[in-house]
Amino acid sequence: MLTQTQTKARTLADLPPVETDSLLALIALCNADPRPEKIDVGVGVFRDGAGNTPILKVMKEAEQRLVDTQATKAYLGVSGDKRFADLLRPIVLGNHADDDRIAGLQTPGGCGALRLGFELIATANPTAKVLLGTPSWPNHAPIVRGVGLECVEYPYYERGQGIIRFEDMIAALKTGEPGDVALLHGCCHNPTGADLSEDEWRETIEAVVDRGLIPFIDIAYQGFARGLEEDAFGVRLALDRCEEVIVAQSCDKNFSCYRDRVGALFVKSGSKSVTETAMAHVGQRAREMWSMPPDHGAAAARIILDDPELRERWLVELTAMRDRINSVRQRFASADPRLAFIGRQYGMFSMLPLSKDQVLKLREDHAIYMADSGRFNVVGMGDDQIDRFIGAVTGALAA
Ligand SMILES: Cc1ncc(COP(=O)(O)O)c(C=O)c1O
């Protein structure tokens, strides 16, 4: 018999079950479906007209150069490839690139940047609340809660009408206390595709300034909406207007190197010395979590950005991805007035006003796999599958 002080040790056998990530479960279901006509619009990767996610030609060349010239694989340090982060600065920060109150470092993808940025916030202010519009990318709230911060959700999107609940958003931001964080999508909102207009950005950042909030901008799809410069509008505005700003950048999508985990975190504070202290904390947190980011993808991206000819070729391939996204959106929008909202949105995702049952029926009857929320990847299918997809979806909307 155990005495009261000898309570039974807890072991791995005491772990509760984990609810599986519904998107990962969807991928597994789709993979197991033998129907050759199946369409997977659940997974969030760009597909070209032939339905493939090819490695960019310019990336292949940069990788080859890397293999041919890399002399060592010795450790690089917690900041990873410094030149990569330096070359990214003008792309994301624009004319703030030379501001010595802004420091950046390479991270394992956008996820790594988000985690590290929130680690920094939690270290500085463990009682900060993070204001998050919903729906959002499903990993946002877990990352925020994972560092021990409270996540306060507000409604961002009206799915039935395909519009942003902008007044609700501003009202929610106005409930924030100084030092709280506003987590915002830089462009190509995931999962809705509904981006703030430039006027809405201005009003949002004014509310942020007014309440003394810290804008934390997640920019994972720069170049997929209107262009590299245009897509950074919100980031640059926040840098214009706010003393403290955090930017989590993913390059996994715009360099199409998803599994290589390429990203960066930028931190702005009120002075160079505060930023140096912040980055020392960031380095410490990174060291505890992954020590150093993986090198390969960022090194290849650095080779591209460092060479004018390769950079130009990257821009051409990036433009081709953006053009495909926007032309598929227009194809949806012109197919049916109920899909017109898709043409007014940006990036790879939109949300169809379908019930869970309708989503399930699309899966059963048409082998179309999308998230239960109705989120789908507009470039998740090849050109030859678009009409069948539109037919099935409009049929479901009419039912
Ligand atoms: C909004 C958003 N932020 C961050 C990420 C993470 O990007 P990465 O794959 O580079 O970690 C994603 C990826 O899907 C995303 O959609």
The ligand as an ORCA input file, in Angstrom:
! r2SCAN-3c Opt
* xyz 0 1
  C       0.125     32.145    -41.458
  C       1.302     31.223    -41.358
  N       2.305     31.539    -40.538
  C       3.378     30.756    -40.406
  C       3.486     29.577    -41.105
  C       4.695     28.716    -40.866
  O       5.549     28.657    -41.929
  P       6.770     27.642    -41.943
  O       6.325     26.442    -42.702
  O       7.841     28.408    -42.609
  O       7.106     27.324    -40.533
  C       2.458     29.187    -41.962
  C       2.544     27.922    -42.672
  O       1.620     27.370    -43.178
  C       1.341     30.045    -42.094
  O       0.337     29.737    -42.914
*
